[in-house]
Amino acid sequence: MGMLSGKAVVVTGAGRGLGRAFALHAAQAGAHVVVNDVDGELAEETAESIVAQDGTAVVSDHSVADPGQARAIMRLCHDEFGRLDGLVNNAGLNYEAVSWLDDPARMRDVVEVNVLGVMYCGVAAAELMATSGGGSIVNISSGASLGQRKLATYAATKGAVSSLTYSWALDMEEIGIRVNAVCPLAHTRMVWASERSLRNCPPERTPARIAPVVLFLLSERSAGITGQVVRCNGPQLHIMGQPHLKAPILERDVWDSDSVERAFDEVFSGHLEPYGLEKRMPPKLRKWTEPLRSA
Ligand SMILES: NC(=O)c1ccc[n+]([C@@H]2O[C@H](COP(=O)([O-])OP(=O)(O)OC[C@H]3O[C@@H](n4cnc5c(N)ncnc54)[C@H](O)[C@@H]3O)[C@@H](O)[C@H]2O)c1
């Protein structure tokens, strides 16, 4: 018996890259799979590979970025397989841009797929899962959500995916749905498009290496695990820390600009945080952290 035997799972963006690997591995683990990709020919190829290995798959060429089509993907799963147990919210777009020259049309496209697409699919899936005792949603976020140069729009969409994961996990526990996210790093078209990503991602970091994490979170072996964002980066596997309210929390009846300035001078100067995935030190603290340069 495979770890997903008898389960019906939707994988969005499964025509290539990570989504294809998630769909193939889910089918090998016994799941009936809806292989979705807006590029229908690629989705067809993934489904053919599944069927060639004696698996079960149906194809959807719907776009996740349209609420009606997102519902149709989930409905297809329910109609074909009589149930919907798992959703991998994987479809995504990215591009690099210098932030002050970013293009509104590209920003909108990425938000529509990476944020609204994840929302439309998750909500439509949860509505069906709620009627059959629950399920598991695995969102695909990114380490970029911590902030990365030339990826501001993409990073913001992935930050939204992590926030959704926390909120959905809180909301959906009572209807039996677990919601987690995975931040992958794998050699795909998305990485080929960026010289910097290529440098950070050697070719042996294949999508297949991320699939076991997603399968675990889809399966009952991860019962009791929800609201977690897990990063799998080649040999490393770790939980992403939750954003939190950082102490000390100062109290005043009302804050004016003078008292805010004093708070920064007297208290927060020692509590400023390095920022972004690269952990850059705020300029005010660099004199303490960078070696003195001789004149
Ligand atoms: N590759 C990495 O290292 C990496 C790192 C962090 C996060 N991710 C995330 O993993 C996911 C998969 O990325 P990938 O690297 O496999 O990318 P990819 O570009 O190889 O594949 C993405 C797939 O999504 C499909 N897609 C795009 N818009 C769609 C839509 N509206 N509806 C349905 N399908 C759509 C594309 O046709 C494509 O086949 C994305 O969410 C991405 O942001 C990838």
Ligand as a Chemical Component Dictionary entry (heavy atoms), coordinates in Angstrom:
data_LIG
# 
_chem_comp.id                   LIG 
_chem_comp.type                 NON-POLYMER 
_chem_comp.pdbx_formal_charge   0 
_chem_comp.three_letter_code    LIG 
# 
loop_
_chem_comp_atom.comp_id 
_chem_comp_atom.atom_id 
_chem_comp_atom.alt_atom_id 
_chem_comp_atom.type_symbol 
_chem_comp_atom.charge 
_chem_comp_atom.model_Cartn_x 
_chem_comp_atom.model_Cartn_y 
_chem_comp_atom.model_Cartn_z 
_chem_comp_atom.pdbx_ordinal 
LIG N1  N1  N 0  12.266 26.123 -8.549  1  
LIG C1  C1  C 0  12.574 26.605 -7.361  2  
LIG O1  O1  O 0  13.712 26.530 -6.889  3  
LIG C2  C2  C 0  11.501 27.248 -6.523  4  
LIG C3  C3  C 0  11.893 27.887 -5.339  5  
LIG C4  C4  C 0  10.904 28.416 -4.512  6  
LIG C5  C5  C 0  9.576  28.300 -4.865  7  
LIG N2  N2  N 1  9.230  27.705 -6.041  8  
LIG C6  C6  C 0  7.804  27.607 -6.367  9  
LIG O2  O2  O 0  7.491  26.298 -6.796  10 
LIG C7  C7  C 0  6.373  26.326 -7.688  11 
LIG C8  C8  C 0  6.713  25.587 -8.961  12 
LIG O3  O3  O 0  7.803  26.254 -9.571  13 
LIG P1  P1  P 0  8.731  25.615 -10.706 14 
LIG O4  O4  O 0  10.099 26.002 -10.359 15 
LIG O5  O5  O -1 8.375  24.193 -10.926 16 
LIG O6  O6  O 0  8.269  26.534 -11.947 17 
LIG P2  P2  P 0  7.957  26.174 -13.476 18 
LIG O7  O7  O 0  7.922  27.477 -14.167 19 
LIG O8  O8  O 0  8.905  25.132 -13.957 20 
LIG O9  O9  O 0  6.500  25.515 -13.417 21 
LIG C9  C9  C 0  5.364  26.262 -13.055 22 
LIG C10 C10 C 0  4.157  25.703 -13.793 23 
LIG O10 O10 O 0  3.000  26.456 -13.396 24 
LIG C11 C11 C 0  2.171  26.607 -14.550 25 
LIG N3  N3  N 0  1.276  27.744 -14.413 26 
LIG C12 C12 C 0  1.584  29.066 -14.495 27 
LIG N4  N4  N 0  0.490  29.811 -14.379 28 
LIG C13 C13 C 0  -0.567 28.958 -14.230 29 
LIG C14 C14 C 0  -1.955 29.139 -14.080 30 
LIG N5  N5  N 0  -2.504 30.364 -14.085 31 
LIG N6  N6  N 0  -2.736 28.038 -13.902 32 
LIG C15 C15 C 0  -2.192 26.796 -13.912 33 
LIG N7  N7  N 0  -0.867 26.566 -14.098 34 
LIG C16 C16 C 0  -0.064 27.637 -14.239 35 
LIG C17 C17 C 0  3.173  26.823 -15.699 36 
LIG O11 O11 O 0  2.584  26.563 -16.972 37 
LIG C18 C18 C 0  4.284  25.840 -15.325 38 
LIG O12 O12 O 0  4.108  24.592 -15.968 39 
LIG C19 C19 C 0  6.068  27.822 -7.899  40 
LIG O13 O13 O 0  5.015  28.216 -7.038  41 
LIG C20 C20 C 0  7.352  28.493 -7.486  42 
LIG O14 O14 O 0  7.153  29.828 -7.092  43 
LIG C21 C21 C 0  10.162 27.177 -6.883  44 
# 
loop_
_chem_comp_bond.comp_id 
_chem_comp_bond.atom_id_1 
_chem_comp_bond.atom_id_2 
_chem_comp_bond.value_order 
_chem_comp_bond.pdbx_ordinal 
LIG N1  C1  SING 1  
LIG C1  O1  DOUB 2  
LIG C1  C2  SING 3  
LIG C2  C3  SING 4  
LIG C2  C21 DOUB 5  
LIG C3  C4  DOUB 6  
LIG C4  C5  SING 7  
LIG C5  N2  DOUB 8  
LIG N2  C6  SING 9  
LIG N2  C21 SING 10 
LIG C6  O2  SING 11 
LIG C6  C20 SING 12 
LIG O2  C7  SING 13 
LIG C7  C8  SING 14 
LIG C7  C19 SING 15 
LIG C8  O3  SING 16 
LIG O3  P1  SING 17 
LIG P1  O4  DOUB 18 
LIG P1  O5  SING 19 
LIG P1  O6  SING 20 
LIG O6  P2  SING 21 
LIG P2  O7  DOUB 22 
LIG P2  O8  SING 23 
LIG P2  O9  SING 24 
LIG O9  C9  SING 25 
LIG C9  C10 SING 26 
LIG C10 O10 SING 27 
LIG C10 C18 SING 28 
LIG O10 C11 SING 29 
LIG C11 N3  SING 30 
LIG C11 C17 SING 31 
LIG N3  C12 SING 32 
LIG N3  C16 SING 33 
LIG C12 N4  DOUB 34 
LIG N4  C13 SING 35 
LIG C13 C14 SING 36 
LIG C13 C16 DOUB 37 
LIG C14 N5  SING 38 
LIG C14 N6  DOUB 39 
LIG N6  C15 SING 40 
LIG C15 N7  DOUB 41 
LIG N7  C16 SING 42 
LIG C17 O11 SING 43 
LIG C17 C18 SING 44 
LIG C18 O12 SING 45 
LIG C19 O13 SING 46 
LIG C19 C20 SING 47 
LIG C20 O14 SING 48 
# 
